[in-house]
Each structure stands twice: as C-alpha cells, then as structure tokens.
Amino acid sequence: MHKFSLQKSILIYFTIWRISLFFIAFISTIIIGDFGARFPYYKELLINTGLPAWVWGFGNFDGVHYLTIAQTGYAAQFTQAFFPFYPLLVKLLTINGAYLLTALVLSNILFLAALFLLYKLFRMDYDSEISFKSLCLLLAIPTSFYFGAVHSESLFLFFSVGSILAIRKKKYILSGLLAGFASATRIVGIFLTPLILIEIISSLKIGTLKFKNKEFIKPSLALLIAPMGLIIYMIFLKIQFNDPLYFLNAQHAFGTGRSDQNFILLPQVFYRYIKILLTVNITSLPFFNALLELIFTVIPLTVLFMKFKKIRFSYLVFTWGSLLLPTLTGTLTSMPRFILMGFLLLPVVVISFNKHIKVIMIIMIILQILLLSLFIRGYWVA
C-alpha cells in the first residue's frame, strides 16, 4: 500500500469512527431517558459548558476528575489516584476556560497520531494488510471510544507506542523520555522500563550494542529516565500529602471494590466474580457489568497464554504487566477499558482469527454501540 494512500486510509477510518461516536452519542440522548450520573461535579464541569449532551457526555466518569485536576490541581481529595500528565497538558493548552473542549480535541488528535505510529510499529514485524487490519480491530474494540473521551488512554497510547517504536529503532534517549512521560500518565507506564531493558539486552546478545562502547551510555540513560514520571509523581505526593503511594491508597474512595491494602491474586478474583454471577439478578446492570469484566479479562489473558510463542518477549512482559496489575486490587472493574493497553496483541489476534476477523469486528462494534450509549448517559460500563 502506497504511503500516502495508507495515511489517507487511516485518516478516513479515524474520521468515520469519530463521527460515528458522536452520532451514537446523539441517538443515545434520545433513546435513553434519565441521566444516570453517580459521579461528582458533572453539572459544573459538563452540563454548564453549554455544549450538547452528545458532546459533554464524553467527559463522564474519570473525565470530571481530570477536568478538576486541570482547573484546581489536586485540591479535591482522592483525585491523586489520577496521574498528572494528561490534566497538565489540558491545563497548558486551554484557552478562555474551555477545558472540556480542549481535552476532547487533545484526546482525539493524540489518538490519530498514535494510530500512525502504531502502524509503523506493526510494519516492523508484519505486512501492510495485517498491520492495517490491526488498527481496524483497535477501532472496533467495544471500549475504544475511551480514546476519544476525556480520559488519558489516547495520551498513554501515543507515548507507549512512540517509546516502543523508538527503542526498536535504537533511539534510546527518545524511547526513555517517552516512557517517562507514559509513566507520568498511567501507572502501567512503568512496564515500559522492562520492555526497554529487554530490547537493550537483545541488542547486546546479537552484537549491535556493546558494554565497552560509548554508545552504551544512551541505553543506560534511557533506563534511568523511563520510570522518572512515576518517581517524580511519588516525590510530589510525598511532599504535598506525605504519602508517596497516595495514587494507590486513594483507590478505595471511588467505590470500585478495589483493595489498597493487599495484593489479591487472580484466582481469588475469578472466584469472587463467579460468586457474583451466581447470586446477582441476571437481568440487572451489575450482572451485565460483572459478566463483561470477566469476559474482557479472560479473552486477552487467554490469547497471551495460548500465543506467547508468537509474541515478542519484550511485548509479552509489557502486556502481561499492563493487564495483570489492575487485577491485583481484587476486582476486574474497568478491565474492559484496561484491555486497550493490550494493543501489542492486535496483529496476533488478526493472524489467528483472520478467516473470522470481519465477523468478530461486527460483533465488537455492536457491543461498542451499546457500551457507548450507556456511558454517554452516565451509566457505568468500564
């Protein structure tokens, strides 16, 4: 596929995806009646912006916390659970107090840029057809609409893909810097550090990098810089709130059933969910959410387990870490959204299910329509 033609195709598919999200959001405001909001400040930060519901609805849930941080810093209790880089960018770019609009534009531009980078990353290992289908699969994932919402997913994807692409191209300092920004955006950004380390070790094994060479200074610096986003945030939390782990200790305040005291292993979490599915009313929203969370945890972990030999080892470590870390809090809440961080699995899924990939995408798109409709009207989905 010609380079210009490819870029045009990515832009067209992104535009169709974005317009479709707004259209679905608009229809949901007509079909679904009452706004089921259970989060604070939505009237002040969303409704009072003067934007229509099918636009401000993309700022629901975590969006109000990011907007709060962008406007007042970490003045609100427990907002420390949300990492600072995304709201900081929103604050720096906002003109005339249009925080919500700025955040939406920022998220979508970053996602489009991330798609271009992700295609380049996939092309290092796969042909153009597999790489492009992988992007389409990402757009089809039922929770991909979070990339276009007031959430940090798009920024994290941009930094993560950029860091991985840079380390694959031996641009060590750039990779470390982007990883550092990623670790200041989401906690799972810390798993870019072992990914970078593994890639450096791989270069040492094949002889393209040597310990005694002066060029080894750059990879060493990359490893030092990569976790700095998290480290600096922890130092800030220690100074301001006397708790460097406040981002963990604040989790319980959001009513998601997360434990901030002890790590809980996955078998225990699965046992908890089986009990929920056996005891909760099958027609209720809690049952639907629990089933969704369990399915969207089992599927990517199964792919990781079954196809691990076909996945680059550094990618495997990053993906395992990104997907397993949230489960250690004792719940699978938000896993349908967290699986977006398993983007490195996409080509493997496309290859493994190539004959049925279109049917899979159609099913995923239908589910995305349902989840987005609920999300826009203030009902929890992920």
Secondary structure in CASP SS format (residue, H / E / C, confidence):
PFRMAT SS
TARGET T0000
AUTHOR 0000-0000-0000
METHOD secondary structure of the structure
MODEL  1
M C 1.00
H C 1.00
K H 1.00
F H 1.00
S H 1.00
L H 1.00
Q H 1.00
K H 1.00
S H 1.00
I H 1.00
L H 1.00
I H 1.00
Y H 1.00
F H 1.00
T H 1.00
I H 1.00
W H 1.00
R H 1.00
I H 1.00
S H 1.00
L H 1.00
F H 1.00
F H 1.00
I H 1.00
A H 1.00
F H 1.00
I H 1.00
S H 1.00
T H 1.00
I H 1.00
I H 1.00
I C 1.00
G C 1.00
D C 1.00
F C 1.00
G C 1.00
A C 1.00
R C 1.00
F C 1.00
P C 1.00
Y C 1.00
Y H 1.00
K H 1.00
E H 1.00
L H 1.00
L C 1.00
I H 1.00
N H 1.00
T H 1.00
G C 1.00
L C 1.00
P C 1.00
A H 1.00
W H 1.00
V H 1.00
W H 1.00
G H 1.00
F H 1.00
G H 1.00
N C 1.00
F C 1.00
D H 1.00
G H 1.00
V H 1.00
H H 1.00
Y H 1.00
L H 1.00
T H 1.00
I H 1.00
A H 1.00
Q H 1.00
T H 1.00
G C 1.00
Y C 1.00
A C 1.00
A C 1.00
Q C 1.00
F C 1.00
T H 1.00
Q H 1.00
A H 1.00
F C 1.00
F C 1.00
P C 1.00
F H 1.00
Y H 1.00
P H 1.00
L H 1.00
L H 1.00
V H 1.00
K H 1.00
L H 1.00
L H 1.00
T C 1.00
I C 1.00
N C 1.00
G C 1.00
A C 1.00
Y H 1.00
L H 1.00
L H 1.00
T H 1.00
A H 1.00
L H 1.00
V H 1.00
L H 1.00
S H 1.00
N H 1.00
I H 1.00
L H 1.00
F H 1.00
L H 1.00
A H 1.00
A H 1.00
L H 1.00
F H 1.00
L H 1.00
L H 1.00
Y H 1.00
K H 1.00
L H 1.00
F H 1.00
R H 1.00
M C 1.00
D C 1.00
Y C 1.00
D C 1.00
S H 1.00
E H 1.00
I H 1.00
S H 1.00
F H 1.00
K H 1.00
S H 1.00
L H 1.00
C H 1.00
L H 1.00
L H 1.00
L H 1.00
A H 1.00
I C 1.00
P C 1.00
T C 1.00
S H 1.00
F H 1.00
Y H 1.00
F H 1.00
G H 1.00
A C 1.00
V C 1.00
H C 1.00
S C 1.00
E H 1.00
S H 1.00
L H 1.00
F H 1.00
L H 1.00
F H 1.00
F H 1.00
S H 1.00
V H 1.00
G H 1.00
S H 1.00
I H 1.00
L H 1.00
A H 1.00
I H 1.00
R H 1.00
K C 1.00
K C 1.00
K C 1.00
Y H 1.00
I H 1.00
L H 1.00
S H 1.00
G H 1.00
L H 1.00
L H 1.00
A H 1.00
G H 1.00
F H 1.00
A H 1.00
S H 1.00
A C 1.00
T C 1.00
R C 1.00
I H 1.00
V H 1.00
G H 1.00
I H 1.00
F H 1.00
L H 1.00
T H 1.00
P H 1.00
L H 1.00
I H 1.00
L H 1.00
I H 1.00
E H 1.00
I H 1.00
I H 1.00
S H 1.00
S H 1.00
L H 1.00
K H 1.00
I H 1.00
G C 1.00
T C 1.00
L C 1.00
K C 1.00
F C 1.00
K C 1.00
N C 1.00
K H 1.00
E H 1.00
F H 1.00
I H 1.00
K H 1.00
P H 1.00
S H 1.00
L H 1.00
A H 1.00
L H 1.00
L H 1.00
I H 1.00
A C 1.00
P C 1.00
M H 1.00
G H 1.00
L H 1.00
I H 1.00
I H 1.00
Y H 1.00
M H 1.00
I H 1.00
F H 1.00
L H 1.00
K H 1.00
I H 1.00
Q H 1.00
F H 1.00
N C 1.00
D C 1.00
P C 1.00
L C 1.00
Y H 1.00
F H 1.00
L H 1.00
N H 1.00
A C 1.00
Q H 1.00
H H 1.00
A H 1.00
F H 1.00
G C 1.00
T C 1.00
G C 1.00
R C 1.00
S C 1.00
D C 1.00
Q C 1.00
N C 1.00
F C 1.00
I C 1.00
L C 1.00
L H 1.00
P H 1.00
Q H 1.00
V H 1.00
F H 1.00
Y H 1.00
R H 1.00
Y H 1.00
I H 1.00
K H 1.00
I H 1.00
L H 1.00
L H 1.00
T H 1.00
V C 1.00
N C 1.00
I C 1.00
T C 1.00
S C 1.00
L H 1.00
P H 1.00
F H 1.00
F H 1.00
N H 1.00
A H 1.00
L H 1.00
L H 1.00
E H 1.00
L H 1.00
I H 1.00
F H 1.00
T H 1.00
V H 1.00
I H 1.00
P H 1.00
L H 1.00
T H 1.00
V H 1.00
L H 1.00
F H 1.00
M H 1.00
K C 1.00
F H 1.00
K H 1.00
K H 1.00
I C 1.00
R C 1.00
F H 1.00
S H 1.00
Y H 1.00
L H 1.00
V H 1.00
F H 1.00
T H 1.00
W H 1.00
G H 1.00
S H 1.00
L H 1.00
L H 1.00
L H 1.00
P H 1.00
T H 1.00
L H 1.00
T H 1.00
G C 1.00
T C 1.00
L C 1.00
T C 1.00
S C 1.00
M H 1.00
P H 1.00
R H 1.00
F H 1.00
I H 1.00
L H 1.00
M H 1.00
G H 1.00
F H 1.00
L H 1.00
L H 1.00
L H 1.00
P H 1.00
V H 1.00
V H 1.00
V H 1.00
I H 1.00
S H 1.00
F C 1.00
N H 1.00
K H 1.00
H H 1.00
I H 1.00
K H 1.00
V H 1.00
I H 1.00
M H 1.00
I H 1.00
I H 1.00
M H 1.00
I H 1.00
I H 1.00
L H 1.00
Q H 1.00
I H 1.00
L H 1.00
L H 1.00
L H 1.00
S H 1.00
L H 1.00
F H 1.00
I H 1.00
R C 1.00
G C 1.00
Y C 1.00
W C 1.00
V C 1.00
A C 1.00
END
